[in-house]
Amino acid sequence: MATDIGSRLQQAREARGQSLRDVAETTKISMFCLRAIEANDFGRLPGGIFRRAYVRSFAETVGLDAGEVVGDYQTCFEPNGVSPFKNAPGAGRVSTALRVVALVVAGVGILLWTLFVSQGSA
């Protein structure tokens, strides 16, 4: 069944003898997100293109046709090209990835400022 993408991915993973941790290590997708995918709980994943990318990566890793699986995901969960989770609770929150990027940029800025100040006093 096309709407049960998570079960297809889980069955393919198990048929290859892969644990969820194996898939997480290969794809660099968190266990939390992989569990959500296997449960067809896409609302727990980062929005937009990330969902499709996660589904694609998971499918490739377990040996399924990634294009077909992503197409089924889009047909079932984004029929008009718009994610039904766009207005879901928490959808307006800043994603963890964006927070990490902001922290890294701030850290680099502080480092550069510190180097600049130390060069001026030397």
C-alpha positions as CSV (number, residue, x, y, z in Angstrom):
1,M,0.0,0.0,0.0
2,A,1.4,3.4,-1.0
3,T,0.3,5.2,2.1
4,D,2.2,2.9,4.3
5,I,5.6,4.1,3.2
6,G,7.1,3.6,6.7
7,S,6.2,-0.1,6.7
8,R,7.8,-0.6,3.3
9,L,11.0,1.1,4.5
10,Q,11.0,-0.9,7.7
11,Q,10.4,-4.2,5.9
12,A,13.2,-3.5,3.4
13,R,15.5,-2.5,6.2
14,E,14.8,-5.7,8.1
15,A,15.1,-7.9,5.0
16,R,18.6,-6.6,4.6
17,G,19.4,-7.3,8.2
18,Q,20.0,-3.6,9.0
19,S,19.2,-2.1,12.3
20,L,17.7,1.4,12.6
21,R,21.1,2.5,14.0
22,D,22.8,1.1,10.9
23,V,20.5,3.3,8.7
24,A,21.1,6.3,11.0
25,E,24.9,5.9,10.7
26,T,24.7,5.6,6.9
27,T,22.2,8.4,6.3
28,K,23.2,10.7,9.2
29,I,19.5,11.0,10.0
30,S,18.6,10.8,13.7
31,M,17.0,7.8,15.1
32,F,14.1,10.0,16.2
33,C,13.4,11.0,12.5
34,L,13.9,7.4,11.3
35,R,11.4,6.1,13.8
36,A,8.9,8.8,12.7
37,I,9.3,7.8,9.1
38,E,8.7,4.1,9.9
39,A,5.6,5.2,11.8
40,N,4.4,7.4,8.9
41,D,4.5,10.3,11.4
42,F,6.0,12.8,9.0
43,G,4.8,15.7,11.1
44,R,7.6,15.0,13.5
45,L,10.2,15.7,10.8
46,P,11.7,19.0,9.7
47,G,9.5,20.5,7.0
48,G,9.6,21.0,3.3
49,I,12.3,19.4,1.2
50,F,13.9,17.8,4.3
51,R,11.1,15.2,4.5
52,R,11.5,14.2,0.9
53,A,15.3,14.1,1.3
54,Y,15.0,11.9,4.4
55,V,12.6,9.5,2.7
56,R,14.9,9.4,-0.4
57,S,18.0,8.7,1.7
58,F,16.3,6.0,3.8
59,A,14.9,4.3,0.7
60,E,18.3,4.3,-1.0
61,T,20.0,2.9,2.1
62,V,17.6,0.0,2.3
63,G,17.7,-0.8,-1.4
64,L,14.3,0.5,-2.6
65,D,13.7,2.7,-5.6
66,A,14.1,6.1,-4.0
67,G,12.3,7.9,-6.8
68,E,9.3,5.7,-6.5
69,V,9.1,5.9,-2.7
70,V,9.5,9.7,-2.7
71,G,6.8,9.9,-5.4
72,D,4.5,7.8,-3.2
73,Y,5.3,10.0,-0.2
74,Q,4.4,13.1,-2.3
75,T,1.2,11.6,-3.6
76,C,0.0,10.5,-0.2
77,F,1.3,13.3,2.0
78,E,1.8,16.3,-0.3
79,P,-0.9,15.8,-3.0
80,N,-0.9,19.5,-4.0
81,G,2.8,20.0,-3.6
82,V,2.1,21.5,-0.2
83,S,3.0,19.7,3.0
84,P,-0.1,19.1,5.2
85,F,2.2,19.7,8.1
86,K,2.9,23.3,7.2
87,N,0.5,24.6,9.8
88,A,0.9,21.8,12.2
89,P,1.6,22.7,15.9
90,G,5.2,23.7,16.1
91,A,5.6,24.3,12.4
92,G,6.5,28.0,13.1
93,R,9.3,27.0,15.5
94,V,12.9,27.5,14.4
95,S,14.3,24.1,13.4
96,T,17.2,22.6,15.3
97,A,19.4,22.7,12.2
98,L,18.8,26.5,11.9
99,R,19.7,27.0,15.5
100,V,23.0,25.0,15.1
101,V,23.9,27.1,12.0
102,A,23.2,30.3,13.9
103,L,25.3,29.2,16.8
104,V,28.2,28.3,14.5
105,V,28.0,31.6,12.7
106,A,27.9,33.4,16.1
107,G,30.9,31.4,17.3
108,V,32.9,32.1,14.2
109,G,32.0,35.8,14.6
110,I,33.2,35.9,18.2
111,L,36.4,34.1,17.3
112,L,37.1,36.5,14.5
113,W,36.4,39.5,16.7
114,T,38.6,38.1,19.4
115,L,41.5,37.6,16.9
116,F,41.0,41.1,15.6
117,V,41.0,42.7,19.0
118,S,44.1,40.6,20.1
119,Q,45.9,41.7,16.9
120,G,45.2,45.3,17.6
121,S,46.6,45.2,21.1
122,A,49.8,43.3,20.1
